[in-house]
Amino acid sequence: MAGYRELLARVKEEIDEISTVRANELLDTPDAPLFVDVREPDEWEEGHIPGALYTGRGRLEQRIEGLVPDKSRPLVVYCSAGSRSAFAAKALAELGYEDVVNLAGGFSDWKRNGFDVTIPRVLTPEQRSRYSRHLLIPEVGEDGQQRLLDARILLVGAGGLGSPASLYLAAAGVGTLGIIDADVVDESNLQRQIVHSTDRLGEPKVLSAKRTLEALNPDVRVIPFQERLTSENVERILADGWDVIIDGADNFPTRYLVNDASVWHGIPVVHGSIFRFEGQVTVFAPGEGPCYRCLFPQPPPAELAPSCAEGGVLGVLPGIIGSIQANEALKLVLGRGDSLAGRLLLFDALGTTLDEVNVRRDPYCPVCGDNPEITEYIDYVEFCNTPVGLD
């Protein structure tokens, strides 16, 4: 039976290797390979090659296809000295990866040569426990969780849609949540607005939501905006810098204001709307697909736009739609999966059906079109049945 050294020598004869000097030269080239770190977690935390992807050797075969689906992509695999990574390189080749090389000398030789090293931020033991199920997912992992903790998401509304969306975003560890709402908690809200409770009646919704979310997760900071979004304050609010906007508005003036601001600031919007038993969700991503005005260039007459206060809504429906909105927002932050940009998802609670409609950018759109006609904010208050409330 072959010993370890003999087995290692045999493996090295079957794989290709690259020196740390050559690998460093390739790091900043247009066709730079992806560096894959297969060391132990504590070794990774002490430093790694800039831009490297981490997956411990013990779970390499299980995770790599989710992390690197393109098997033609050039990979440089490394460990501390080049031994563990040699076996890893062979395993990747057996999985069908076409261009895999082992880093001779490993990370130790990389550091000896004085090449750049990244010292990663590390989750605390409490965070590792709280987000353990995220850390197990290759598409999230520790890097993804750090991105969530750094993320800033603005919710327009602390009502029916904003409640479930904010709860799941806070639970996921989104570090900063901004919430805009001028309303106070009313007894009629509690049938669906689950971020509030009976003992909060009469309390501003943004402050009620802040208490709930920060109690749910101490990693989350909530910035309350106890005001209605208008053309006069939208620039001030957006100046805080947001990665994603979740539109939970229940009136057309706010939806158009959010849309126009997102186009001009390049911020993706996760749009949701509900009425009785029906809901819809989509993503408006500037530069990637249509905006809200591509679908609805102008607000409809007030008599054709009843609010939930007039037509009612099944209490569980906003929970479903708001949760989908939270899912889309998390994918946008993580840069994973296919967003709903260019697709309108339609949900019917009575039939329990999901339908999808493709929507395209309108080159004649008055805001995002080739020759935009609207270049300043417009307050369509006259079209709003409920100018203050955001359901």
MOHUNOR-V208571 format. One record per residue. SS is DSSP state (H for helix, E for strand, L for the rest). D_LAST is the distance of its C-alpha to the last C-alpha in Angstrom with 1 decimal. Layout:
# MOHUNOR-V208571
SS:D_LAST, SS:D_LAST
This chain:
# MOHUNOR-V208571
L:70.5, L:69.2, L:68.2, H:65.1, H:66.9, H:68.4, H:65.1, H:63.4, H:66.3, H:66.0, H:62.2, H:62.8, H:65.3, H:62.7, L:60.0, E:59.9, E:59.5, E:58.7, L:59.8, H:57.4, H:58.9, H:58.2, H:54.7, H:53.9, H:55.2, H:52.9, L:49.8, L:49.1, L:50.3, L:48.1, L:48.8, L:48.4, L:48.3, E:45.6, E:47.0, E:46.2, E:46.8, L:48.0, L:48.9, L:47.7, H:44.5, H:46.5, H:48.5, H:45.4, H:44.1, L:47.4, L:46.9, E:46.7, L:47.5, L:44.9, L:42.4, L:43.7, E:41.7, E:42.1, L:42.8, L:45.4, H:48.5, H:47.9, H:44.8, H:45.7, H:46.4, H:43.2, H:40.8, H:42.4, H:41.5, H:37.8, H:38.3, L:40.8, L:40.5, L:42.9, L:46.3, L:48.2, L:46.7, L:49.4, E:49.0, E:50.9, E:50.8, E:51.9, L:52.5, L:54.5, L:57.9, L:57.5, L:58.5, H:55.3, H:53.9, H:57.0, H:56.1, H:52.5, H:53.6, H:55.8, H:53.0, H:50.7, H:53.5, H:53.9, L:50.2, L:50.8, L:49.9, L:52.4, L:52.8, E:52.9, E:55.1, E:55.7, E:55.8, L:59.4, L:59.6, H:55.9, H:53.7, H:56.7, H:58.7, H:55.7, H:55.6, H:59.4, L:59.2, L:56.8, L:54.1, L:50.5, L:48.5, E:44.8, L:44.1, L:40.6, L:38.1, L:38.2, L:35.6, L:36.5, H:37.7, H:34.5, H:32.4, H:34.6, H:34.0, H:30.2, L:29.8, H:32.9, H:31.2, H:30.0, H:33.6, L:35.0, L:33.2, L:35.3, L:32.5, L:31.0, H:33.9, H:34.5, H:34.2, H:30.8, H:29.7, H:31.0, H:28.9, H:25.8, H:26.9, H:27.5, L:24.3, E:21.7, E:18.2, E:15.6, E:11.8, E:9.7, L:6.7, L:7.2, L:4.2, H:4.9, H:6.6, H:7.8, H:9.2, H:11.7, H:12.4, H:13.3, H:15.3, H:17.3, H:17.9, H:19.2, H:21.3, H:22.7, L:23.9, L:22.1, L:23.8, E:21.5, E:17.7, E:16.3, E:12.9, E:11.7, L:9.6, L:11.3, L:9.6, E:11.4, L:11.0, L:11.4, H:13.1, H:10.9, H:8.2, H:11.1, H:11.4, L:9.2, L:8.0, L:11.6, L:12.1, L:12.5, L:15.3, H:17.0, H:19.3, H:16.5, L:15.6, L:15.8, L:15.7, E:13.7, H:10.8, H:12.7, H:15.9, H:14.7, H:13.5, H:16.8, H:18.8, H:17.6, H:17.9, H:21.2, H:22.5, H:21.8, L:23.7, L:26.0, L:26.3, L:22.8, E:22.4, E:19.0, E:18.9, E:16.4, E:15.7, L:14.7, L:14.4, L:12.7, L:13.9, L:16.9, L:20.2, L:21.9, L:20.2, H:19.2, H:22.8, H:23.0, H:20.0, H:21.2, L:24.6, L:23.9, L:24.2, L:21.6, L:22.5, E:19.2, E:15.9, E:12.8, E:10.5, L:6.9, L:6.3, L:5.4, L:8.8, H:12.3, H:13.8, H:11.8, H:12.4, H:16.1, H:16.5, H:15.4, H:17.6, H:20.6, H:20.5, H:20.5, H:23.4, H:25.4, H:24.9, L:25.2, L:22.2, E:20.7, E:17.0, E:15.4, E:13.1, E:10.8, E:9.3, E:9.0, E:10.5, E:12.6, L:14.8, E:14.5, E:12.9, E:14.4, E:15.0, E:17.5, E:18.9, E:20.0, L:23.0, L:25.1, L:28.6, L:28.1, L:26.3, L:24.3, L:21.5, H:18.6, H:21.1, H:23.6, H:21.5, L:20.3, L:22.7, L:21.4, L:18.3, L:19.0, L:19.9, H:17.2, H:18.7, H:18.1, L:14.4, L:12.7, L:9.0, H:7.6, H:8.8, H:12.1, H:12.6, L:11.0, E:10.1, L:12.5, L:11.4, L:13.1, H:11.9, H:9.0, H:11.7, H:14.1, H:12.3, H:11.1, H:14.7, H:16.1, H:14.4, H:15.9, H:19.2, H:19.4, H:18.9, H:21.6, H:23.9, H:23.6, H:24.6, H:27.4, L:28.6, L:29.0, L:28.5, L:27.3, L:23.9, L:22.0, E:23.2, L:24.7, E:23.2, E:20.2, E:19.4, E:18.5, E:17.7, E:18.6, L:17.9, L:20.6, L:23.2, L:22.1, E:23.0, E:22.2, E:23.4, E:23.8, E:24.4, E:26.2, L:25.1, L:27.4, L:27.5, L:28.7, L:31.7, L:31.1, L:27.5, L:27.3, L:25.8, L:27.0, L:29.9, L:33.6, L:33.9, L:30.6, L:30.4, L:27.3, L:28.2, L:26.3, L:22.7, L:21.6, L:19.0, L:18.0, H:16.6, H:18.5, H:16.5, L:13.1, L:12.2, L:9.5, L:11.1, L:9.7, L:6.2, L:3.8, L:0.0
